Amino acid sequence: MTPPLLDLHRVTCGFVTARGVVRAVEEVSLRLHHGETLGLVGESGCGKSTLARLAMRLIAPGSGSIRFDGIDLATARGEDLRRYRAAVQMVFQDPYAALNPRETIGTILEQPLIVHRRGGRSARRAEALAMLARVGLRPELATRYPSELSGGQRQRVGIARALMLQPRMLVCDEAVSALDVSVRSQVLNLLLRLRADHGLGMLFISHDLSVVRHLADRVAVMYLGRIVEFAPRDMLWQAPLHPYTRALMAATPLANPAAARSRVAPPLPGEVPSPLDPPPGCHFHPRCPLAIPRCRQETPDLHEATSGHSVACHLAGESPCALPMVG
Ligand SMILES: Nc1ncnc2c1ncn2[C@@H]1O[C@H](COP(=O)(O)OP(=O)(O)OP(=O)(O)O)[C@@H](O)[C@H]1O
């Protein structure tokens, strides 16, 4: 059987700080299949970027394992590591910060080919021009500098650069969050088209539910370092099971117009607690309108409530009808 493209198994990652250990990611298990887009949503600080950095092998987990196409990232060496590095690329939130201001767009696009020793000078230049066309940019832009481009054009360059090595997976961390609404939908549509053309797998991280709804096949909802719900996109929007997911949807009118009209679910009260000292039991219990004593003591497991739809909530499995409906 083909292994998943990305396979995280009980991954935990903490950061040691002067004030204690920040538990950024706790026991996260996720599988991303070939060609699939996995959306990862949650409020700021819940561990989304840490998960992206783990998948990019920029940091190593404290425990658990991460495999890419069967390759264990902790022990990968030589050819395996080289293959992984070419196959997994990242698109950043702020393309301006991610592009070298002193290099022309053409040179920026050629850089990955130079690093991976692919092609001669003229072949590289031709590939850079072809990639500009593929992301909807004019060839003249190859001689321009990042400062001469608009935000949308820069993000297209960021995407083009990520595609130069013909990767099999893109990690997009808030890739469209900095863009104006109209440019955002153009870039999202570009990503959709490229995904289809290249058969790309995508880990698509965003705090914006409407963006994830547009793009993702399956969605993982994260809260304070843990996955609290995981489901195919339509299933999640039709029947969100976790009170946190419901509250997030209610707080995002665009993600759920029905919820915007009739706010049955309560808005999200309070702030995300500190990951330096997360609440015991279910991390969400201090903000949960439905919390029962068990939620303060016992960590709910992420379990399959219906086929393909997992949730970590003591109440969701037992009496879904008790939960307020959104929309
Ligand atoms: N290098 C680090 N050292 C210490 N703490 C860190 C480090 N990186 C992240 N954190 C902490 O880990 C937690 C998770 O951060 P992370 O950036 O992964 O969350 P996020 O969901 O991506 O949030 P945002 O959308 O704001 O980036 C936060 O409390 C953050 O302050």
The ligand as an SDF file (V2000), in Angstrom:
LIG
                    3D

 31 33  0  0  0  0  0  0  0  0999 V2000
   10.7020   29.3940   19.1490 N   0  0  0  0  0  0  0  0  0  0  0  0
    9.7640   29.5030   20.0890 C   0  0  0  0  0  0  0  0  0  0  0  0
   10.1020   29.6900   21.3830 N   0  0  0  0  0  0  0  0  0  0  0  0
    9.1640   29.7820   22.3480 C   0  0  0  0  0  0  0  0  0  0  0  0
    7.8430   29.7170   22.1250 N   0  0  0  0  0  0  0  0  0  0  0  0
    7.4390   29.5340   20.8550 C   0  0  0  0  0  0  0  0  0  0  0  0
    8.3800   29.4270   19.7690 C   0  0  0  0  0  0  0  0  0  0  0  0
    7.6750   29.2670   18.6280 N   0  0  0  0  0  0  0  0  0  0  0  0
    6.3770   29.2780   18.9630 C   0  0  0  0  0  0  0  0  0  0  0  0
    6.2350   29.4400   20.2840 N   0  0  0  0  0  0  0  0  0  0  0  0
    4.9520   29.4550   21.0540 C   0  0  0  0  0  0  0  0  0  0  0  0
    4.2670   28.2630   20.7230 O   0  0  0  0  0  0  0  0  0  0  0  0
    2.8660   28.5050   20.6690 C   0  0  0  0  0  0  0  0  0  0  0  0
    2.3660   28.0980   19.3020 C   0  0  0  0  0  0  0  0  0  0  0  0
    2.8710   29.0190   18.3470 O   0  0  0  0  0  0  0  0  0  0  0  0
    2.5830   28.9290   16.7840 P   0  0  0  0  0  0  0  0  0  0  0  0
    3.3170   30.0570   16.1110 O   0  0  0  0  0  0  0  0  0  0  0  0
    2.8640   27.5570   16.3210 O   0  0  0  0  0  0  0  0  0  0  0  0
    1.0110   29.1910   16.7280 O   0  0  0  0  0  0  0  0  0  0  0  0
    0.1050   29.6550   15.5110 P   0  0  0  0  0  0  0  0  0  0  0  0
   -1.1850   28.9380   15.6840 O   0  0  0  0  0  0  0  0  0  0  0  0
    0.8280   29.4690   14.2270 O   0  0  0  0  0  0  0  0  0  0  0  0
   -0.0950   31.1810   15.7990 O   0  0  0  0  0  0  0  0  0  0  0  0
    0.0980   32.4170   14.8080 P   0  0  0  0  0  0  0  0  0  0  0  0
   -1.0330   32.3200   13.8490 O   0  0  0  0  0  0  0  0  0  0  0  0
   -0.0220   33.5980   15.7330 O   0  0  0  0  0  0  0  0  0  0  0  0
    1.4530   32.2550   14.2210 O   0  0  0  0  0  0  0  0  0  0  0  0
    2.6690   29.9900   20.9510 C   0  0  0  0  0  0  0  0  0  0  0  0
    2.3620   30.1320   22.3220 O   0  0  0  0  0  0  0  0  0  0  0  0
    4.0260   30.5910   20.6530 C   0  0  0  0  0  0  0  0  0  0  0  0
    4.2500   31.7340   21.4560 O   0  0  0  0  0  0  0  0  0  0  0  0
  1  2  1  0
  2  3  1  0
  2  7  2  0
  3  4  2  0
  4  5  1  0
  5  6  2  0
  6  7  1  0
  6 10  1  0
  7  8  1  0
  8  9  2  0
  9 10  1  0
 10 11  1  0
 11 12  1  0
 11 30  1  0
 12 13  1  0
 13 14  1  0
 13 28  1  0
 14 15  1  0
 15 16  1  0
 16 17  2  0
 16 18  1  0
 16 19  1  0
 19 20  1  0
 20 21  2  0
 20 22  1  0
 20 23  1  0
 23 24  1  0
 24 25  2  0
 24 26  1  0
 24 27  1  0
 28 29  1  0
 28 30  1  0
 30 31  1  0
M  END
$$$$
